[in-house]
C-alpha cells in the first residue's frame, strides 16, 4: 500500500521554505507531491531550484482548494496510491506522524478518511482552529471541533487521546482512501474553498463509510495562510458553502425546509450582531452569501438531485444546537457537551 502526500500551494513560498524540508524528513516512505495553483509569487522557481527531483504539478490557474485538489489528484494514478494525504503548506509534521494514520486506515477498511491531532503552531499547547481533534456538525448544520467551538480553542491536556469517530476530517491534513474519494466524486468544484471537506465527508457517510480522528498522530498548523481568520471573503465562503452543503446532503425535503428556515433566523442574528459591533464588512459578507446562494438556488437544488443521500448520515450528526450550548449555556469546550 502506497501513500501520496499532496500539498496544494498558492503563493506559499514562505511556508514551503519553512515546512517542506520537515515534511520530506519525516515522510520517508511516502511520495510527496506539490501541486501549484498558478502562484504569482516565486513558489515554483523556489521548488524547481531547491527541490528539483520533487514531483510538481503545475495548474494553469488558481482553482481554489476544492477544484485545485481535484485537478491535481486526477493526474495521480489511483492504482499506484491506496491513500491520499492532503496537506496544507503551512503544516509542520512531527516525527512518525504519517505511520499511525496509515496503520489505522489499513486496519479499518470501513473508514474512508481520518485526521491527526492538530495543534496551533504559534500556541503549541493549544488545539488549532481548523480541525483540532476532529470535526463535528450540529443539528442545524454548524461545524465545530473537539477542541474548538467557534473561536474558543482548548488547551491540550490529553483529553482527546482516544481514536474516535467524527463527522468530518479537516482538509488541512486529511488522509482519504483514493477509491472512496473518487467514488463520491471528489470535492465539489463549485465550493472553491471552505466546507468542501465537510461536504465530502457527508457524502462518504451517505454511502456507509466512517470518518475518524487518530489520536497518536500530531501536526502543528499555522492556519490562515491563504485567507486569514476574520476575512470577509472567508466569511462569505463559509456561509454560502454551508448552505449549499446542507441543501445537497440533507436527506429529507421537509427536514431541509425546516432547517433552512431556522438557519436563516440564526444567521440573521449573527448579521445583526456584527452590525451592532459596527463590523459592516462581516455583516455584508453574510448578506452576500445569502444573496448568492438563493440567486443560484436552482443550481444547488440540481446538485441535490444528483447527490446520493442517506438518512443514516443523520445519526452521525451532533443531535443538539451548538449555538444554544455555547452562547446560552456557556459550554465552551467540546469535552463538556
C-alpha positions in Angstrom: 0.0 0.0 0.0 1.4 3.4 -1.0 0.5 6.9 0.1 0.8 10.1 -1.8 1.2 13.2 0.3 -0.1 16.1 -1.8 0.5 19.7 -0.9 -1.7 22.3 -2.7 0.2 25.5 -2.9 -0.9 29.1 -3.7 1.6 31.9 -3.1 3.0 29.9 -0.2 6.8 30.1 -0.8 7.3 31.2 2.8 5.6 28.1 4.2 7.2 25.8 1.7 10.6 27.1 2.6 9.8 26.7 6.3 7.9 23.4 6.4 8.6 21.3 3.3 12.0 20.1 4.5 10.4 18.7 7.6 7.6 17.0 5.6 10.3 15.3 3.5 12.4 14.4 6.5 9.5 12.9 8.4 7.9 11.2 5.4 10.4 8.8 4.1 8.1 6.0 3.0 5.5 8.0 1.0 5.7 10.1 -2.1 5.5 13.8 -1.5 4.0 15.8 -4.4 3.4 19.6 -4.7 0.6 20.9 -6.8 0.8 24.7 -7.6 -2.4 26.6 -8.1 -0.8 29.1 -10.5 1.0 31.0 -7.8 2.1 34.6 -8.6 5.0 34.6 -6.2 8.2 32.6 -6.9 7.0 29.4 -5.3 7.6 27.4 -8.5 11.0 28.8 -9.1 11.9 28.1 -5.5 10.7 24.4 -5.8 12.5 23.9 -9.1 15.7 25.2 -7.7 15.8 23.8 -4.2 13.8 20.5 -4.8 14.5 19.7 -8.5 13.5 16.0 -8.1 10.3 16.6 -6.2 7.2 15.9 -8.3 5.5 19.2 -9.2 2.0 19.6 -10.7 1.5 22.9 -12.4 -2.1 24.0 -12.6 -3.0 26.7 -15.3 -5.0 28.9 -12.9 -6.0 29.3 -9.3 -8.8 26.8 -8.9 -9.1 27.2 -5.2 -8.9 24.4 -2.7 -11.6 22.1 -4.0 -11.1 22.1 -7.8 -7.4 22.6 -7.3 -7.1 19.3 -5.5 -9.5 17.6 -7.9 -7.4 18.7 -10.9 -4.1 17.7 -9.2 -5.3 14.4 -8.0 -6.7 13.5 -11.4 -3.1 13.4 -12.6 -2.1 10.9 -10.0 -2.7 7.2 -10.8 -5.3 5.7 -8.4 -3.8 2.3 -9.0 -0.5 3.5 -7.6 -1.7 5.0 -4.3 -4.1 3.4 -1.9 -4.2 6.6 0.3 -4.1 10.3 -0.4 -2.8 12.6 2.3 -4.0 16.1 1.6 -1.7 18.5 3.5 -1.7 22.3 3.8 1.6 24.0 3.1 1.5 25.7 6.5 1.7 22.5 8.4 4.7 21.3 10.5 4.6 17.5 10.9 6.1 15.6 13.8 8.3 12.5 13.6 6.4 9.4 12.7 3.2 11.5 12.0 2.1 9.5 9.0 2.5 5.9 10.1 -0.3 5.9 12.7 -2.7 7.3 10.1 -1.7 4.6 7.5 -1.8 1.8 10.1 -5.3 2.9 11.3 -6.7 3.0 7.7 -5.2 -0.3 6.8 -6.7 -1.9 9.9 -10.1 -0.3 9.5 -11.4 -0.7 5.9 -14.8 0.8 6.8 -13.0 4.2 7.4 -12.8 6.4 4.4 -10.9 9.3 5.9 -9.1 10.3 9.1 -7.1 13.2 10.5 -4.4 13.6 13.2 -4.4 15.7 16.3 -4.0 19.3 15.1 -2.3 21.8 17.4 -1.6 25.5 16.9 1.9 26.3 15.6 2.2 29.6 17.4 0.5 28.2 20.6 1.6 24.6 20.7 -0.1 23.8 23.9 -3.5 24.5 22.3 -5.6 22.9 19.6 -5.7 24.6 16.2 -8.9 26.2 14.9 -9.1 24.2 11.6 -9.6 20.6 12.7 -8.4 20.3 16.4 -9.3 16.7 17.5 -11.8 16.0 14.7 -14.8 17.8 13.3 -18.5 17.6 14.3 -21.7 19.0 12.8 -24.7 20.0 14.9 -28.4 19.6 14.1 -28.6 23.0 12.4 -25.5 22.5 10.2 -23.0 24.4 12.3 -19.5 22.9 12.2 -17.3 22.7 15.3 -14.4 20.6 16.5 -13.5 18.5 19.5 -11.0 21.0 21.0 -12.5 24.1 19.3 -16.0 25.6 19.4 -16.5 28.8 17.4 -13.5 31.0 18.4 -12.8 29.1 21.7 -9.8 26.7 21.4 -8.9 24.3 24.2 -5.5 23.6 25.8 -4.4 20.1 25.1 -4.5 18.3 28.4 -4.7 14.8 26.8 -8.5 15.0 26.9 -8.7 13.6 23.4 -6.4 10.6 23.4 -8.7 8.0 22.0 -9.3 7.2 18.3 -12.8 8.5 17.8 -15.4 8.6 15.0 -16.2 12.1 13.9 -18.4 13.7 11.3 -15.6 15.3 9.3 -11.8 15.4 9.0 -10.1 18.6 8.2 -8.7 19.4 4.8 -5.6 20.9 6.5 -4.4 17.3 7.0 -6.8 14.6 5.7 -5.9 11.0 4.8 -8.5 9.6 2.5 -8.9 6.3 0.6 -8.3 7.0 -3.1 -11.1 4.7 -4.1 -13.6 6.3 -1.7 -12.6 9.8 -2.7 -13.4 9.2 -6.3 -16.4 7.0 -5.6 -18.2 10.1 -4.3 -16.8 12.4 -7.0 -14.1 14.1 -5.0 -14.5 17.6 -3.7 -17.3 19.9 -5.1 -15.5 22.2 -7.6 -18.1 24.9 -7.0 -17.2 25.4 -3.4 -13.8 26.9 -4.3 -12.7 26.9 -0.7 -14.1 26.2 2.8 -16.6 23.5 3.8 -15.6 21.3 0.9 -14.1 18.6 3.2 -17.3 18.5 5.4 -19.4 18.1 2.2 -17.1 15.3 1.1 -17.3 13.6 4.5 -21.1 13.9 4.5 -21.2 12.1 1.1 -18.8 9.4 2.4 -21.1 8.9 5.4 -24.1 8.6 3.0 -22.5 5.6 1.3 -21.7 3.8 4.5 -18.2 4.9 5.4 -16.9 6.2 8.7 -14.6 9.2 9.4 -12.1 9.1 12.3 -9.8 11.1 14.5 -6.5 9.3 15.1 -5.0 10.4 18.4 -1.4 9.2 18.2 -0.5 11.3 15.2 0.2 15.0 15.7 0.9 18.0 13.5 1.2 21.8 14.0 -0.8 24.1 11.8 -0.3 27.8 11.3 -3.7 28.5 9.8 -5.0 31.4 7.7 -2.1 31.1 5.3 -4.3 32.0 2.3 -7.4 33.6 3.8 -6.9 35.0 7.4 -9.4 34.2 10.1 -11.9 37.1 10.1 -11.5 37.8 6.4 -14.9 38.8 4.8 -14.1 36.5 1.8 -13.7 33.6 4.2 -17.0 34.5 5.9 -18.8 34.7 2.6 -17.4 31.3 1.5 -18.2 29.6 4.9 -21.8 30.8 5.0 -22.6 30.2 1.3 -20.9 26.8 1.2 -22.5 25.7 4.4 -26.0 26.4 3.0 -25.0 24.6 -0.3 -23.7 21.6 1.7 -27.0 21.3 3.7 -29.1 21.5 0.5 -27.0 18.9 -1.2 -26.8 16.4 1.6 -29.8 16.7 4.0 -31.8 13.5 3.3 -35.4 14.6 3.8 -37.1 17.5 2.0 -39.4 18.6 4.9 -36.4 18.4 7.3 -34.4 20.5 4.8 -37.0 23.2 4.6 -37.3 23.4 8.3 -33.5 23.6 8.7 -33.1 26.4 6.2 -35.7 28.5 8.0 -34.0 28.0 11.3 -30.6 28.8 9.7 -31.9 32.0 8.2 -33.1 33.2 11.6 -29.8 32.2 13.3 -27.7 33.7 10.6 -29.8 36.9 10.6 -29.0 37.2 14.4 -25.3 36.8 13.5 -25.6 39.6 10.9 -27.3 41.9 13.4 -24.6 41.1 15.9 -21.9 42.2 13.5 -23.8 45.4 12.7 -24.1 46.1 16.5 -20.3 45.9 16.6 -20.1 48.2 13.6 -18.4 45.4 11.6 -20.2 46.1 8.4 -17.7 44.0 6.3 -18.7 40.8 8.1 -22.4 41.7 8.0 -22.1 42.4 4.3 -20.3 39.1 3.7 -23.2 37.2 5.3 -25.8 39.1 3.3 -23.8 38.5 0.1 -23.5 34.8 0.9 -27.3 34.5 1.2 -27.9 36.6 -1.9 -25.5 34.5 -3.9 -26.9 31.2 -2.6 -30.6 31.9 -3.2 -29.9 33.6 -6.5 -28.4 30.2 -7.6 -30.8 28.1 -5.6 -31.9 26.1 -8.7 -28.2 25.3 -9.3 -27.7 23.9 -5.8 -31.1 22.1 -5.9 -29.9 20.3 -9.1 -26.8 19.2 -7.3 -29.1 17.9 -4.6 -30.9 15.7 -7.1 -27.5 14.3 -8.2 -26.2 13.6 -4.7 -26.7 10.3 -3.1 -28.3 11.0 0.3 -29.0 8.6 3.3 -31.0 9.1 6.4 -28.3 7.0 8.2 -26.0 10.0 7.9 -28.1 11.9 10.3 -27.1 9.5 13.1 -23.5 10.9 12.8 -24.7 14.5 13.4 -24.4 16.0 16.9 -28.1 16.0 18.0 -28.2 19.4 19.8 -27.7 23.0 18.9 -24.1 24.1 19.4 -25.2 27.8 19.2 -27.5 27.3 22.2 -25.0 25.3 24.2 -22.2 27.7 23.5 -23.8 31.2 23.7 -26.7 30.4 26.2 -25.4 27.5 28.3 -21.8 28.6 28.3 -20.4 25.3 27.1 -17.1 26.5 25.7 -15.4 23.0 25.5 -16.5 20.0 23.4 -15.4 17.8 26.3 -18.3 19.4 28.3 -21.0 18.7 25.8 
